[in-house]
Amino acid sequence: MDTPAILVTVGGLALAGFVLWYFFFSARQTASAVSSSGGVQEVAITVKGGYSPDVIEVERGKPVQLSFYRDEENSCSEELLMPDFSIRRDLPAFKTTLVELLPKEAGTFTFTCGMGMLRGSLVVK
């Protein structure tokens, strides 16, 4: 192997390592829901290259209102899927979309974009 081939191989391995770290091992933002005066648990989520926060903690048996603000025009983030709750919503760019649900069981429930590339979790305690 000559020098350019070694550099390309090392660069490729470094990029593969970065991708693995970013998607599987980077720090995740967690937010606990704030209860309103009506007993509804509320969380504001920004959608921009991902979900922020991407881990949301709520209590079982209490209504939840998630406010998704899509701060981009990327086509990947235009749809929200929460299959465990049979929820599918279009997220218009630069607007807030409310998602209301009532978690009846404890557990961790995944939500994704329509392509499955952006991921988040709803943790019901």
BAZAVO-375261 format. One record per residue (C-alpha): residue number from 1; residue in one letter; x, y, z. Coordinates in nm, 3 decimals, always signed. Layout:
+---------+------+---------+---------+---------+
| lumdren | nuza |      xx |      yy |      zz |
+---------+------+---------+---------+---------+
|     NUM |    A |       X |       Y |       Z |
...
+---------+------+---------+---------+---------+
END
This chain:
+---------+------+---------+---------+---------+
| lumdren | nuza |      xx |      yy |      zz |
+---------+------+---------+---------+---------+
|       1 |    M |  +0.000 |  +0.000 |  +0.000 |
|       2 |    D |  +0.125 |  +0.345 |  -0.084 |
|       3 |    T |  +0.078 |  +0.658 |  +0.127 |
|       4 |    P |  -0.245 |  +0.788 |  -0.039 |
|       5 |    A |  -0.414 |  +0.449 |  +0.002 |
|       6 |    I |  -0.321 |  +0.439 |  +0.370 |
|       7 |    L |  -0.454 |  +0.794 |  +0.423 |
|       8 |    V |  -0.783 |  +0.713 |  +0.250 |
|       9 |    T |  -0.824 |  +0.394 |  +0.456 |
|      10 |    V |  -0.749 |  +0.572 |  +0.785 |
|      11 |    G |  -0.984 |  +0.859 |  +0.692 |
|      12 |    G |  -1.263 |  +0.614 |  +0.604 |
|      13 |    L |  -1.222 |  +0.427 |  +0.931 |
|      14 |    A |  -1.227 |  +0.755 |  +1.125 |
|      15 |    L |  -1.547 |  +0.867 |  +0.952 |
|      16 |    A |  -1.712 |  +0.528 |  +1.016 |
|      17 |    G |  -1.614 |  +0.556 |  +1.382 |
|      18 |    F |  -1.761 |  +0.906 |  +1.404 |
|      19 |    V |  -2.091 |  +0.792 |  +1.250 |
|      20 |    L |  -2.115 |  +0.503 |  +1.499 |
|      21 |    W |  -2.041 |  +0.734 |  +1.792 |
|      22 |    Y |  -2.288 |  +1.001 |  +1.675 |
|      23 |    F |  -2.584 |  +0.765 |  +1.626 |
|      24 |    F |  -2.525 |  +0.521 |  +1.913 |
|      25 |    F |  -2.304 |  +0.671 |  +2.185 |
|      26 |    S |  -2.335 |  +1.052 |  +2.186 |
|      27 |    A |  -2.504 |  +1.225 |  +2.478 |
|      28 |    R |  -2.881 |  +1.238 |  +2.461 |
|      29 |    Q |  -3.093 |  +1.523 |  +2.592 |
|      30 |    T |  -3.358 |  +1.416 |  +2.842 |
|      31 |    A |  -3.656 |  +1.623 |  +2.951 |
|      32 |    S |  -3.924 |  +1.552 |  +3.204 |
|      33 |    A |  -4.274 |  +1.672 |  +3.129 |
|      34 |    V |  -4.404 |  +1.978 |  +3.312 |
|      35 |    S |  -4.757 |  +1.940 |  +3.445 |
|      36 |    S |  -4.996 |  +2.224 |  +3.368 |
|      37 |    S |  -5.273 |  +2.339 |  +3.602 |
|      38 |    G |  -5.513 |  +2.101 |  +3.421 |
|      39 |    G |  -5.293 |  +1.800 |  +3.496 |
|      40 |    V |  -5.166 |  +1.768 |  +3.137 |
|      41 |    Q |  -4.797 |  +1.684 |  +3.103 |
|      42 |    E |  -4.642 |  +1.922 |  +2.849 |
|      43 |    V |  -4.312 |  +1.902 |  +2.661 |
|      44 |    A |  -4.180 |  +2.129 |  +2.384 |
|      45 |    I |  -3.963 |  +1.953 |  +2.124 |
|      46 |    T |  -3.760 |  +2.121 |  +1.851 |
|      47 |    V |  -3.712 |  +1.928 |  +1.528 |
|      48 |    K |  -3.389 |  +2.031 |  +1.352 |
|      49 |    G |  -3.162 |  +1.753 |  +1.232 |
|      50 |    G |  -3.305 |  +1.546 |  +1.517 |
|      51 |    Y |  -3.537 |  +1.583 |  +1.813 |
|      52 |    S |  -3.434 |  +1.808 |  +2.102 |
|      53 |    P |  -3.488 |  +1.676 |  +2.360 |
|      54 |    D |  -3.485 |  +1.324 |  +2.221 |
|      55 |    V |  -3.572 |  +1.144 |  +2.546 |
|      56 |    I |  -3.894 |  +1.253 |  +2.718 |
|      57 |    E |  -4.002 |  +1.126 |  +3.058 |
|      58 |    V |  -4.372 |  +1.126 |  +3.151 |
|      59 |    E |  -4.596 |  +0.962 |  +3.409 |
|      60 |    R |  -4.828 |  +0.676 |  +3.325 |
|      61 |    G |  -5.203 |  +0.742 |  +3.327 |
|      62 |    K |  -5.180 |  +1.121 |  +3.286 |
|      63 |    P |  -5.251 |  +1.301 |  +2.955 |
|      64 |    V |  -4.946 |  +1.417 |  +2.759 |
|      65 |    Q |  -4.919 |  +1.704 |  +2.513 |
|      66 |    L |  -4.608 |  +1.711 |  +2.295 |
|      67 |    S |  -4.543 |  +2.033 |  +2.101 |
|      68 |    F |  -4.320 |  +1.962 |  +1.800 |
|      69 |    Y |  -4.173 |  +2.279 |  +1.646 |
|      70 |    R |  -4.008 |  +2.196 |  +1.311 |
|      71 |    D |  -3.727 |  +2.448 |  +1.266 |
|      72 |    E |  -3.614 |  +2.333 |  +0.919 |
|      73 |    E |  -3.728 |  +2.231 |  +0.573 |
|      74 |    N |  -3.537 |  +1.900 |  +0.555 |
|      75 |    S |  -3.772 |  +1.645 |  +0.396 |
|      76 |    C |  -3.671 |  +1.374 |  +0.644 |
|      77 |    S |  -3.832 |  +1.558 |  +0.933 |
|      78 |    E |  -4.166 |  +1.633 |  +0.770 |
|      79 |    E |  -4.342 |  +1.333 |  +0.926 |
|      80 |    L |  -4.366 |  +1.202 |  +1.283 |
|      81 |    L |  -4.444 |  +0.839 |  +1.363 |
|      82 |    M |  -4.533 |  +0.701 |  +1.706 |
|      83 |    P |  -4.635 |  +0.344 |  +1.616 |
|      84 |    D |  -4.701 |  +0.229 |  +1.974 |
|      85 |    F |  -4.973 |  +0.495 |  +2.000 |
|      86 |    S |  -5.095 |  +0.466 |  +1.637 |
|      87 |    I |  -4.994 |  +0.828 |  +1.575 |
|      88 |    R |  -4.878 |  +0.973 |  +1.243 |
|      89 |    R |  -4.852 |  +1.350 |  +1.197 |
|      90 |    D |  -4.724 |  +1.578 |  +0.926 |
|      91 |    L |  -4.490 |  +1.842 |  +1.070 |
|      92 |    P |  -4.508 |  +2.161 |  +0.859 |
|      93 |    A |  -4.185 |  +2.360 |  +0.844 |
|      94 |    F |  -4.153 |  +2.646 |  +1.093 |
|      95 |    K |  -4.479 |  +2.561 |  +1.268 |
|      96 |    T |  -4.577 |  +2.387 |  +1.593 |
|      97 |    T |  -4.776 |  +2.064 |  +1.580 |
|      98 |    L |  -4.948 |  +1.935 |  +1.894 |
|      99 |    V |  -4.961 |  +1.563 |  +1.965 |
|     100 |    E |  -5.182 |  +1.448 |  +2.251 |
|     101 |    L |  -5.183 |  +1.101 |  +2.399 |
|     102 |    L |  -5.259 |  +0.908 |  +2.716 |
|     103 |    P |  -4.986 |  +0.658 |  +2.809 |
|     104 |    K |  -5.154 |  +0.364 |  +2.982 |
|     105 |    E |  -4.850 |  +0.137 |  +3.022 |
|     106 |    A |  -4.500 |  +0.198 |  +3.157 |
|     107 |    G |  -4.212 |  +0.144 |  +2.919 |
|     108 |    T |  -3.996 |  +0.306 |  +2.654 |
|     109 |    F |  -4.169 |  +0.395 |  +2.328 |
|     110 |    T |  -3.980 |  +0.509 |  +2.018 |
|     111 |    F |  -4.085 |  +0.789 |  +1.787 |
|     112 |    T |  -3.922 |  +0.852 |  +1.450 |
|     113 |    C |  -3.937 |  +1.054 |  +1.135 |
|     114 |    G |  -4.107 |  +0.896 |  +0.834 |
|     115 |    M |  -3.773 |  +0.758 |  +0.710 |
|     116 |    G |  -3.669 |  +0.623 |  +1.052 |
|     117 |    M |  -3.347 |  +0.827 |  +1.057 |
|     118 |    L |  -3.443 |  +1.073 |  +1.331 |
|     119 |    R |  -3.526 |  +0.896 |  +1.655 |
|     120 |    G |  -3.651 |  +0.979 |  +2.001 |
|     121 |    S |  -3.797 |  +0.798 |  +2.301 |
|     122 |    L |  -4.096 |  +0.852 |  +2.525 |
|     123 |    V |  -4.020 |  +0.699 |  +2.864 |
|     124 |    V |  -4.336 |  +0.630 |  +3.062 |
|     125 |    K |  -4.279 |  +0.573 |  +3.436 |
+---------+------+---------+---------+---------+
END
